[in-house]
């Protein structure tokens, strides 16, 4: 849970670095933030009912795997 929380919250402060050092436009950085929010809000709203039905552990493991895959994608895609 700590790693997922850290990864999710570390992304937003890095947006300034992407713009300044990575050469991304303001529109691109705003799109990154929009994709983050669009994925985060439904995930939070759906995780509780799913975990009530399926159990906490399967939802947590699925979330941790999805977080690792998303971090890998960000590492590969967001390189200038």
mmCIF file as gemmi writes it, N, C-alpha and C atoms, coordinates in Angstrom:
data_model
loop_
_atom_site.group_PDB
_atom_site.id
_atom_site.type_symbol
_atom_site.label_atom_id
_atom_site.label_alt_id
_atom_site.label_comp_id
_atom_site.label_asym_id
_atom_site.label_entity_id
_atom_site.label_seq_id
_atom_site.pdbx_PDB_ins_code
_atom_site.Cartn_x
_atom_site.Cartn_y
_atom_site.Cartn_z
_atom_site.occupancy
_atom_site.B_iso_or_equiv
_atom_site.pdbx_formal_charge
_atom_site.auth_seq_id
_atom_site.auth_asym_id
_atom_site.pdbx_PDB_model_num
ATOM 1 N N . UNK Axp A 1 ? 0.822 -1.176 0 1 0 ? 1 A 1
ATOM 2 C CA . UNK Axp A 1 ? 0 0 0 1 0 ? 1 A 1
ATOM 3 C C . UNK Axp A 1 ? 0.876 1.254 0 1 0 ? 1 A 1
ATOM 4 N N . UNK Axp A 2 ? 1.982 1.203 0.737 1 0 ? 2 A 1
ATOM 5 C CA . UNK Axp A 2 ? 2.873 2.356 0.783 1 0 ? 2 A 1
ATOM 6 C C . UNK Axp A 2 ? 3.437 2.663 -0.6 1 0 ? 2 A 1
ATOM 7 N N . UNK Axp A 3 ? 3.881 1.625 -1.296 1 0 ? 3 A 1
ATOM 8 C CA . UNK Axp A 3 ? 4.471 1.824 -2.63 1 0 ? 3 A 1
ATOM 9 C C . UNK Axp A 3 ? 3.446 2.384 -3.611 1 0 ? 3 A 1
ATOM 10 N N . UNK Axp A 4 ? 2.217 1.9 -3.552 1 0 ? 4 A 1
ATOM 11 C CA . UNK Axp A 4 ? 1.172 2.429 -4.448 1 0 ? 4 A 1
ATOM 12 C C . UNK Axp A 4 ? 0.869 3.882 -4.121 1 0 ? 4 A 1
ATOM 13 N N . UNK Axp A 5 ? 0.774 4.194 -2.853 1 0 ? 5 A 1
ATOM 14 C CA . UNK Axp A 5 ? 0.51 5.574 -2.445 1 0 ? 5 A 1
ATOM 15 C C . UNK Axp A 5 ? 1.642 6.507 -2.833 1 0 ? 5 A 1
ATOM 16 N N . UNK Axp A 6 ? 2.861 6.052 -2.622 1 0 ? 6 A 1
ATOM 17 C CA . UNK Axp A 6 ? 4.023 6.866 -2.984 1 0 ? 6 A 1
ATOM 18 C C . UNK Axp A 6 ? 4.051 7.113 -4.497 1 0 ? 6 A 1
ATOM 19 N N . UNK Axp A 7 ? 3.873 6.065 -5.261 1 0 ? 7 A 1
ATOM 20 C CA . UNK Axp A 7 ? 3.91 6.199 -6.718 1 0 ? 7 A 1
ATOM 21 C C . UNK Axp A 7 ? 2.828 7.117 -7.244 1 0 ? 7 A 1
ATOM 22 N N . UNK Axp A 8 ? 1.657 7.041 -6.663 1 0 ? 8 A 1
ATOM 23 C CA . UNK Axp A 8 ? 0.567 7.906 -7.099 1 0 ? 8 A 1
ATOM 24 C C . UNK Axp A 8 ? 0.775 9.354 -6.739 1 0 ? 8 A 1
ATOM 25 N N . UNK Axp A 9 ? 1.349 9.596 -5.585 1 0 ? 9 A 1
ATOM 26 C CA . UNK Axp A 9 ? 1.537 10.973 -5.134 1 0 ? 9 A 1
ATOM 27 C C . UNK Axp A 9 ? 2.839 11.585 -5.624 1 0 ? 9 A 1
ATOM 28 N N . UNK Axp A 10 ? 3.79 10.804 -6.017 1 0 ? 10 A 1
ATOM 29 C CA . UNK Axp A 10 ? 5.042 11.354 -6.515 1 0 ? 10 A 1
ATOM 30 C C . UNK Axp A 10 ? 4.882 11.878 -7.945 1 0 ? 10 A 1
ATOM 31 N N . UNK Axp A 11 ? 3.936 11.355 -8.66 1 0 ? 11 A 1
ATOM 32 C CA . UNK Axp A 11 ? 3.74 11.732 -10.055 1 0 ? 11 A 1
ATOM 33 C C . UNK Axp A 11 ? 3.389 13.212 -10.211 1 0 ? 11 A 1
ATOM 34 N N . UNK Axp A 12 ? 2.502 13.731 -9.364 1 0 ? 12 A 1
ATOM 35 C CA . UNK Axp A 12 ? 2.031 15.097 -9.562 1 0 ? 12 A 1
ATOM 36 C C . UNK Axp A 12 ? 3.123 16.15 -9.377 1 0 ? 12 A 1
ATOM 37 N N . UNK Axp A 13 ? 3.991 16.081 -8.364 1 0 ? 13 A 1
ATOM 38 C CA . UNK Axp A 13 ? 5.055 17.085 -8.294 1 0 ? 13 A 1
ATOM 39 C C . UNK Axp A 13 ? 6.05 16.977 -9.45 1 0 ? 13 A 1
ATOM 40 N N . UNK Axp A 14 ? 6.175 15.804 -10.02 1 0 ? 14 A 1
ATOM 41 C CA . UNK Axp A 14 ? 7.105 15.634 -11.136 1 0 ? 14 A 1
ATOM 42 C C . UNK Axp A 14 ? 6.609 16.287 -12.421 1 0 ? 14 A 1
ATOM 43 N N . UNK Axp A 15 ? 5.34 16.635 -12.474 1 0 ? 15 A 1
ATOM 44 C CA . UNK Axp A 15 ? 4.806 17.275 -13.669 1 0 ? 15 A 1
ATOM 45 C C . UNK Axp A 15 ? 5.55 18.576 -13.987 1 0 ? 15 A 1
ATOM 46 N N . UNK Axp A 16 ? 5.925 19.327 -12.966 1 0 ? 16 A 1
ATOM 47 C CA . UNK Axp A 16 ? 6.691 20.56 -13.2 1 0 ? 16 A 1
ATOM 48 C C . UNK Axp A 16 ? 8.046 20.251 -13.821 1 0 ? 16 A 1
ATOM 49 N N . UNK Axp A 17 ? 8.665 19.173 -13.357 1 0 ? 17 A 1
ATOM 50 C CA . UNK Axp A 17 ? 9.955 18.779 -13.912 1 0 ? 17 A 1
ATOM 51 C C . UNK Axp A 17 ? 9.803 18.315 -15.362 1 0 ? 17 A 1
ATOM 52 N N . UNK Axp A 18 ? 8.74 17.587 -15.656 1 0 ? 18 A 1
ATOM 53 C CA . UNK Axp A 18 ? 8.502 17.155 -17.037 1 0 ? 18 A 1
ATOM 54 C C . UNK Axp A 18 ? 8.422 18.368 -17.957 1 0 ? 18 A 1
ATOM 55 N N . UNK Axp A 19 ? 7.737 19.411 -17.491 1 0 ? 19 A 1
ATOM 56 C CA . UNK Axp A 19 ? 7.574 20.598 -18.327 1 0 ? 19 A 1
ATOM 57 C C . UNK Axp A 19 ? 8.894 21.351 -18.473 1 0 ? 19 A 1
ATOM 58 N N . UNK Axp A 20 ? 9.574 21.561 -17.356 1 0 ? 20 A 1
ATOM 59 C CA . UNK Axp A 20 ? 10.781 22.378 -17.396 1 0 ? 20 A 1
ATOM 60 C C . UNK Axp A 20 ? 11.959 21.651 -18.018 1 0 ? 20 A 1
ATOM 61 N N . UNK Axp A 21 ? 12.224 20.44 -17.575 1 0 ? 21 A 1
ATOM 62 C CA . UNK Axp A 21 ? 13.421 19.722 -18.02 1 0 ? 21 A 1
ATOM 63 C C . UNK Axp A 21 ? 13.155 18.745 -19.162 1 0 ? 21 A 1
ATOM 64 N N . UNK Axp A 22 ? 11.93 18.245 -19.236 1 0 ? 22 A 1
ATOM 65 C CA . UNK Axp A 22 ? 11.615 17.257 -20.263 1 0 ? 22 A 1
ATOM 66 C C . UNK Axp A 22 ? 11.197 17.85 -21.591 1 0 ? 22 A 1
ATOM 67 N N . UNK Axp A 23 ? 10.893 19.138 -21.58 1 0 ? 23 A 1
ATOM 68 C CA . UNK Axp A 23 ? 10.517 19.781 -22.824 1 0 ? 23 A 1
ATOM 69 C C . UNK Axp A 23 ? 9.072 19.56 -23.24 1 0 ? 23 A 1
ATOM 70 N N . UNK Axp A 24 ? 8.236 19.076 -22.324 1 0 ? 24 A 1
ATOM 71 C CA . UNK Axp A 24 ? 6.825 18.879 -22.666 1 0 ? 24 A 1
ATOM 72 C C . UNK Axp A 24 ? 6.089 20.207 -22.606 1 0 ? 24 A 1
ATOM 73 N N . UNK Axp A 25 ? 5.111 20.372 -23.441 1 0 ? 25 A 1
ATOM 74 C CA . UNK Axp A 25 ? 4.321 21.613 -23.467 1 0 ? 25 A 1
ATOM 75 C C . UNK Axp A 25 ? 3.376 21.644 -22.267 1 0 ? 25 A 1
ATOM 76 N N . UNK Axp A 26 ? 2.842 22.815 -22.019 1 0 ? 26 A 1
ATOM 77 C CA . UNK Axp A 26 ? 1.869 22.96 -20.936 1 0 ? 26 A 1
ATOM 78 C C . UNK Axp A 26 ? 0.65 22.087 -21.202 1 0 ? 26 A 1
ATOM 79 N N . UNK Axp A 27 ? 0.235 22.017 -22.445 1 0 ? 27 A 1
ATOM 80 C CA . UNK Axp A 27 ? -0.915 21.188 -22.804 1 0 ? 27 A 1
ATOM 81 C C . UNK Axp A 27 ? -0.646 19.708 -22.517 1 0 ? 27 A 1
ATOM 82 N N . UNK Axp A 28 ? 0.555 19.239 -22.84 1 0 ? 28 A 1
ATOM 83 C CA . UNK Axp A 28 ? 0.908 17.841 -22.578 1 0 ? 28 A 1
ATOM 84 C C . UNK Axp A 28 ? 0.91 17.552 -21.087 1 0 ? 28 A 1
ATOM 85 N N . UNK Axp A 29 ? 1.492 18.447 -20.311 1 0 ? 29 A 1
ATOM 86 C CA . UNK Axp A 29 ? 1.544 18.243 -18.861 1 0 ? 29 A 1
ATOM 87 C C . UNK Axp A 29 ? 0.136 18.263 -18.273 1 0 ? 29 A 1
ATOM 88 N N . UNK Axp A 30 ? -0.711 19.165 -18.769 1 0 ? 30 A 1
ATOM 89 C CA . UNK Axp A 30 ? -2.101 19.185 -18.311 1 0 ? 30 A 1
ATOM 90 C C . UNK Axp A 30 ? -2.826 17.893 -18.686 1 0 ? 30 A 1
ATOM 91 N N . UNK Axp A 31 ? -2.511 17.354 -19.858 1 0 ? 31 A 1
ATOM 92 C CA . UNK Axp A 31 ? -3.115 16.076 -20.274 1 0 ? 31 A 1
ATOM 93 C C . UNK Axp A 31 ? -2.644 14.938 -19.375 1 0 ? 31 A 1
ATOM 94 N N . UNK Axp A 32 ? -1.374 14.955 -18.968 1 0 ? 32 A 1
ATOM 95 C CA . UNK Axp A 32 ? -0.876 13.947 -18.024 1 0 ? 32 A 1
ATOM 96 C C . UNK Axp A 32 ? -1.665 14.008 -16.718 1 0 ? 32 A 1
ATOM 97 N N . UNK Axp A 33 ? -1.851 15.225 -16.198 1 0 ? 33 A 1
ATOM 98 C CA . UNK Axp A 33 ? -2.593 15.388 -14.951 1 0 ? 33 A 1
ATOM 99 C C . UNK Axp A 33 ? -4.046 14.966 -15.129 1 0 ? 33 A 1
ATOM 100 N N . UNK Axp A 34 ? -4.632 15.314 -16.264 1 0 ? 34 A 1
ATOM 101 C CA . UNK Axp A 34 ? -6.01 14.899 -16.526 1 0 ? 34 A 1
ATOM 102 C C . UNK Axp A 34 ? -6.168 13.398 -16.575 1 0 ? 34 A 1
ATOM 103 N N . UNK Axp A 35 ? -5.228 12.723 -17.222 1 0 ? 35 A 1
ATOM 104 C CA . UNK Axp A 35 ? -5.286 11.255 -17.268 1 0 ? 35 A 1
ATOM 105 C C . UNK Axp A 35 ? -5.131 10.656 -15.88 1 0 ? 35 A 1
ATOM 106 N N . UNK Axp A 36 ? -4.283 11.269 -15.064 1 0 ? 36 A 1
ATOM 107 C CA . UNK Axp A 36 ? -4.088 10.818 -13.675 1 0 ? 36 A 1
ATOM 108 C C . UNK Axp A 36 ? -5.399 10.924 -12.897 1 0 ? 36 A 1
ATOM 109 N N . UNK Axp A 37 ? -6.064 12.073 -12.993 1 0 ? 37 A 1
ATOM 110 C CA . UNK Axp A 37 ? -7.305 12.291 -12.247 1 0 ? 37 A 1
ATOM 111 C C . UNK Axp A 37 ? -8.42 11.398 -12.777 1 0 ? 37 A 1
ATOM 112 N N . UNK Axp A 38 ? -8.507 11.288 -14.104 1 0 ? 38 A 1
ATOM 113 C CA . UNK Axp A 38 ? -9.556 10.454 -14.7 1 0 ? 38 A 1
ATOM 114 C C . UNK Axp A 38 ? -9.397 8.987 -14.291 1 0 ? 38 A 1
ATOM 115 N N . UNK Axp A 39 ? -8.16 8.544 -14.097 1 0 ? 39 A 1
ATOM 116 C CA . UNK Axp A 39 ? -7.943 7.176 -13.632 1 0 ? 39 A 1
ATOM 117 C C . UNK Axp A 39 ? -8.089 7.015 -12.137 1 0 ? 39 A 1
ATOM 118 N N . UNK Axp A 40 ? -7.724 8.039 -11.381 1 0 ? 40 A 1
ATOM 119 C CA . UNK Axp A 40 ? -7.732 7.952 -9.92 1 0 ? 40 A 1
ATOM 120 C C . UNK Axp A 40 ? -9.142 7.956 -9.333 1 0 ? 40 A 1
ATOM 121 N N . UNK Axp A 41 ? -9.958 8.882 -9.766 1 0 ? 41 A 1
ATOM 122 C CA . UNK Axp A 41 ? -11.285 9.037 -9.166 1 0 ? 41 A 1
ATOM 123 C C . UNK Axp A 41 ? -12.148 7.786 -9.354 1 0 ? 41 A 1
ATOM 124 N N . UNK Axp A 42 ? -12.303 7.268 -10.563 1 0 ? 42 A 1
ATOM 125 C CA . UNK Axp A 42 ? -13.104 6.037 -10.677 1 0 ? 42 A 1
ATOM 126 C C . UNK Axp A 42 ? -12.48 4.86 -9.926 1 0 ? 42 A 1
ATOM 127 N N . UNK Axp A 43 ? -11.146 4.809 -9.922 1 0 ? 43 A 1
ATOM 128 C CA . UNK Axp A 43 ? -10.491 3.731 -9.187 1 0 ? 43 A 1
ATOM 129 C C . UNK Axp A 43 ? -10.825 3.756 -7.708 1 0 ? 43 A 1
ATOM 130 N N . UNK Axp A 44 ? -10.803 4.933 -7.134 1 0 ? 44 A 1
ATOM 131 C CA . UNK Axp A 44 ? -11.148 5.059 -5.715 1 0 ? 44 A 1
ATOM 132 C C . UNK Axp A 44 ? -12.617 4.763 -5.461 1 0 ? 44 A 1
ATOM 133 N N . UNK Axp A 45 ? -13.48 5.23 -6.352 1 0 ? 45 A 1
ATOM 134 C CA . UNK Axp A 45 ? -14.913 4.992 -6.171 1 0 ? 45 A 1
ATOM 135 C C . UNK Axp A 45 ? -15.304 3.527 -6.361 1 0 ? 45 A 1
ATOM 136 N N . UNK Axp A 46 ? -14.587 2.819 -7.221 1 0 ? 46 A 1
ATOM 137 C CA . UNK Axp A 46 ? -14.928 1.416 -7.487 1 0 ? 46 A 1
ATOM 138 C C . UNK Axp A 46 ? -14.215 0.43 -6.562 1 0 ? 46 A 1
ATOM 139 N N . UNK Axp A 47 ? -13.091 0.819 -6.007 1 0 ? 47 A 1
ATOM 140 C CA . UNK Axp A 47 ? -12.302 -0.122 -5.209 1 0 ? 47 A 1
ATOM 141 C C . UNK Axp A 47 ? -13.029 -0.573 -3.948 1 0 ? 47 A 1
ATOM 142 N N . UNK Axp A 48 ? -13.726 0.316 -3.289 1 0 ? 48 A 1
ATOM 143 C CA . UNK Axp A 48 ? -14.394 -0.063 -2.049 1 0 ? 48 A 1
ATOM 144 C C . UNK Axp A 48 ? -15.483 -1.101 -2.265 1 0 ? 48 A 1
ATOM 145 N N . UNK Axp A 49 ? -16.437 -0.881 -3.185 1 0 ? 49 A 1
ATOM 146 C CA . UNK Axp A 49 ? -17.472 -1.903 -3.361 1 0 ? 49 A 1
ATOM 147 C C . UNK Axp A 49 ? -16.902 -3.236 -3.853 1 0 ? 49 A 1
ATOM 148 N N . UNK Axp A 50 ? -15.899 -3.159 -4.717 1 0 ? 50 A 1
ATOM 149 C CA . UNK Axp A 50 ? -15.295 -4.401 -5.215 1 0 ? 50 A 1
ATOM 150 C C . UNK Axp A 50 ? -14.603 -5.137 -4.073 1 0 ? 50 A 1
ATOM 151 N N . UNK Axp A 51 ? -13.895 -4.397 -3.22 1 0 ? 51 A 1
ATOM 152 C CA . UNK Axp A 51 ? -13.204 -5.054 -2.111 1 0 ? 51 A 1
ATOM 153 C C . UNK Axp A 51 ? -14.179 -5.589 -1.075 1 0 ? 51 A 1
ATOM 154 N N . UNK Axp A 52 ? -15.363 -4.995 -0.963 1 0 ? 52 A 1
ATOM 155 C CA . UNK Axp A 52 ? -16.383 -5.542 -0.063 1 0 ? 52 A 1
ATOM 156 C C . UNK Axp A 52 ? -16.891 -6.885 -0.575 1 0 ? 52 A 1
ATOM 157 N N . UNK Axp A 53 ? -16.979 -7.022 -1.902 1 0 ? 53 A 1
ATOM 158 C CA . UNK Axp A 53 ? -17.466 -8.267 -2.477 1 0 ? 53 A 1
ATOM 159 C C . UNK Axp A 53 ? -16.384 -9.325 -2.619 1 0 ? 53 A 1
ATOM 160 N N . UNK Axp A 54 ? -15.202 -8.92 -3.074 1 0 ? 54 A 1
ATOM 161 C CA . UNK Axp A 54 ? -14.126 -9.867 -3.392 1 0 ? 54 A 1
ATOM 162 C C . UNK Axp A 54 ? -13.131 -10.076 -2.254 1 0 ? 54 A 1
ATOM 163 N N . UNK Axp A 55 ? -13.077 -9.139 -1.338 1 0 ? 55 A 1
ATOM 164 C CA . UNK Axp A 55 ? -12.09 -9.211 -0.269 1 0 ? 55 A 1
ATOM 165 C C . UNK Axp A 55 ? -10.979 -8.195 -0.496 1 0 ? 55 A 1
ATOM 166 N N . UNK Axp A 56 ? -10.351 -7.799 0.593 1 0 ? 56 A 1
ATOM 167 C CA . UNK Axp A 56 ? -9.332 -6.751 0.508 1 0 ? 56 A 1
ATOM 168 C C . UNK Axp A 56 ? -8.065 -7.213 -0.208 1 0 ? 56 A 1
ATOM 169 N N . UNK Axp A 57 ? -7.624 -8.414 0.089 1 0 ? 57 A 1
ATOM 170 C CA . UNK Axp A 57 ? -6.355 -8.888 -0.462 1 0 ? 57 A 1
ATOM 171 C C . UNK Axp A 57 ? -6.344 -8.954 -1.985 1 0 ? 57 A 1
ATOM 172 N N . UNK Axp A 58 ? -7.324 -9.562 -2.648 1 0 ? 58 A 1
ATOM 173 C CA . UNK Axp A 58 ? -7.286 -9.605 -4.114 1 0 ? 58 A 1
ATOM 174 C C . UNK Axp A 58 ? -7.289 -8.215 -4.752 1 0 ? 58 A 1
ATOM 175 N N . UNK Axp A 59 ? -8.04 -7.299 -4.169 1 0 ? 59 A 1
ATOM 176 C CA . UNK Axp A 59 ? -8.083 -5.942 -4.711 1 0 ? 59 A 1
ATOM 177 C C . UNK Axp A 59 ? -6.738 -5.249 -4.506 1 0 ? 59 A 1
ATOM 178 N N . UNK Axp A 60 ? -6.141 -5.437 -3.348 1 0 ? 60 A 1
ATOM 179 C CA . UNK Axp A 60 ? -4.844 -4.824 -3.067 1 0 ? 60 A 1
ATOM 180 C C . UNK Axp A 60 ? -3.755 -5.387 -3.979 1 0 ? 60 A 1
ATOM 181 N N . UNK Axp A 61 ? -3.74 -6.694 -4.173 1 0 ? 61 A 1
ATOM 182 C CA . UNK Axp A 61 ? -2.736 -7.305 -5.042 1 0 ? 61 A 1
ATOM 183 C C . UNK Axp A 61 ? -2.928 -6.828 -6.487 1 0 ? 61 A 1
ATOM 184 N N . UNK Axp A 62 ? -4.159 -6.781 -6.938 1 0 ? 62 A 1
ATOM 185 C CA . UNK Axp A 62 ? -4.441 -6.295 -8.291 1 0 ? 62 A 1
ATOM 186 C C . UNK Axp A 62 ? -4.011 -4.835 -8.441 1 0 ? 62 A 1
ATOM 187 N N . UNK Axp A 63 ? -4.292 -4.028 -7.441 1 0 ? 63 A 1
ATOM 188 C CA . UNK Axp A 63 ? -3.885 -2.627 -7.476 1 0 ? 63 A 1
ATOM 189 C C . UNK Axp A 63 ? -2.379 -2.459 -7.478 1 0 ? 63 A 1
ATOM 190 N N . UNK Axp A 64 ? -1.677 -3.277 -6.701 1 0 ? 64 A 1
ATOM 191 C CA . UNK Axp A 64 ? -0.211 -3.197 -6.656 1 0 ? 64 A 1
ATOM 192 C C . UNK Axp A 64 ? 0.401 -3.592 -8.003 1 0 ? 64 A 1
ATOM 193 N N . UNK Axp A 65 ? -0.137 -4.627 -8.618 1 0 ? 65 A 1
ATOM 194 C CA . UNK Axp A 65 ? 0.36 -5.043 -9.933 1 0 ? 65 A 1
ATOM 195 C C . UNK Axp A 65 ? 0.065 -3.977 -10.975 1 0 ? 65 A 1
ATOM 196 N N . UNK Axp A 66 ? -1.144 -3.427 -10.952 1 0 ? 66 A 1
ATOM 197 C CA . UNK Axp A 66 ? -1.501 -2.369 -11.903 1 0 ? 66 A 1
ATOM 198 C C . UNK Axp A 66 ? -0.619 -1.138 -11.698 1 0 ? 66 A 1
ATOM 199 N N . UNK Axp A 67 ? -0.305 -0.825 -10.459 1 0 ? 67 A 1
ATOM 200 C CA . UNK Axp A 67 ? 0.557 0.314 -10.168 1 0 ? 67 A 1
ATOM 201 C C . UNK Axp A 67 ? 1.967 0.094 -10.704 1 0 ? 67 A 1
ATOM 202 N N . UNK Axp A 68 ? 2.479 -1.113 -10.552 1 0 ? 68 A 1
ATOM 203 C CA . UNK Axp A 68 ? 3.818 -1.419 -11.061 1 0 ? 68 A 1
ATOM 204 C C . UNK Axp A 68 ? 3.857 -1.338 -12.588 1 0 ? 68 A 1
ATOM 205 N N . UNK Axp A 69 ? 2.824 -1.856 -13.237 1 0 ? 69 A 1
ATOM 206 C CA . UNK Axp A 69 ? 2.757 -1.793 -14.702 1 0 ? 69 A 1
ATOM 207 C C . UNK Axp A 69 ? 2.647 -0.346 -15.165 1 0 ? 69 A 1
ATOM 208 N N . UNK Axp A 70 ? 1.801 0.445 -14.496 1 0 ? 70 A 1
ATOM 209 C CA . UNK Axp A 70 ? 1.646 1.858 -14.865 1 0 ? 70 A 1
ATOM 210 C C . UNK Axp A 70 ? 2.952 2.622 -14.673 1 0 ? 70 A 1
ATOM 211 N N . UNK Axp A 71 ? 3.676 2.332 -13.602 1 0 ? 71 A 1
ATOM 212 C CA . UNK Axp A 71 ? 4.962 2.991 -13.377 1 0 ? 71 A 1
ATOM 213 C C . UNK Axp A 71 ? 5.961 2.634 -14.466 1 0 ? 71 A 1
ATOM 214 N N . UNK Axp A 72 ? 5.96 1.391 -14.88 1 0 ? 72 A 1
ATOM 215 C CA . UNK Axp A 72 ? 6.841 0.967 -15.961 1 0 ? 72 A 1
ATOM 216 C C . UNK Axp A 72 ? 6.491 1.672 -17.271 1 0 ? 72 A 1
ATOM 217 N N . UNK Axp A 73 ? 5.205 1.78 -17.551 1 0 ? 73 A 1
ATOM 218 C CA . UNK Axp A 73 ? 4.769 2.48 -18.762 1 0 ? 73 A 1
ATOM 219 C C . UNK Axp A 73 ? 5.206 3.938 -18.711 1 0 ? 73 A 1
ATOM 220 N N . UNK Axp A 74 ? 5.038 4.582 -17.558 1 0 ? 74 A 1
ATOM 221 C CA . UNK Axp A 74 ? 5.471 5.971 -17.43 1 0 ? 74 A 1
ATOM 222 C C . UNK Axp A 74 ? 6.973 6.106 -17.63 1 0 ? 74 A 1
ATOM 223 N N . UNK Axp A 75 ? 7.73 5.163 -17.121 1 0 ? 75 A 1
ATOM 224 C CA . UNK Axp A 75 ? 9.184 5.213 -17.286 1 0 ? 75 A 1
ATOM 225 C C . UNK Axp A 75 ? 9.575 5.112 -18.761 1 0 ? 75 A 1
ATOM 226 N N . UNK Axp A 76 ? 8.845 4.312 -19.501 1 0 ? 76 A 1
ATOM 227 C CA . UNK Axp A 76 ? 9.199 4.092 -20.904 1 0 ? 76 A 1
ATOM 228 C C . UNK Axp A 76 ? 8.639 5.163 -21.828 1 0 ? 76 A 1
ATOM 229 N N . UNK Axp A 77 ? 7.462 5.682 -21.509 1 0 ? 77 A 1
ATOM 230 C CA . UNK Axp A 77 ? 6.788 6.608 -22.414 1 0 ? 77 A 1
ATOM 231 C C . UNK Axp A 77 ? 7.215 8.049 -22.184 1 0 ? 77 A 1
ATOM 232 N N . UNK Axp A 78 ? 7.418 8.456 -20.963 1 0 ? 78 A 1
ATOM 233 C CA . UNK Axp A 78 ? 7.678 9.863 -20.662 1 0 ? 78 A 1
ATOM 234 C C . UNK Axp A 78 ? 9.152 10.235 -20.714 1 0 ? 78 A 1
ATOM 235 N N . UNK Axp A 79 ? 9.866 9.649 -21.621 1 0 ? 79 A 1
ATOM 236 C CA . UNK Axp A 79 ? 11.269 10.019 -21.798 1 0 ? 79 A 1
ATOM 237 C C . UNK Axp A 79 ? 11.344 10.993 -22.975 1 0 ? 79 A 1
ATOM 238 N N . UNK Axp A 80 ? 12.031 12.134 -22.762 1 0 ? 80 A 1
ATOM 239 C CA . UNK Axp A 80 ? 12.108 13.112 -23.857 1 0 ? 80 A 1
ATOM 240 C C . UNK Axp A 80 ? 12.967 12.621 -24.998 1 0 ? 80 A 1
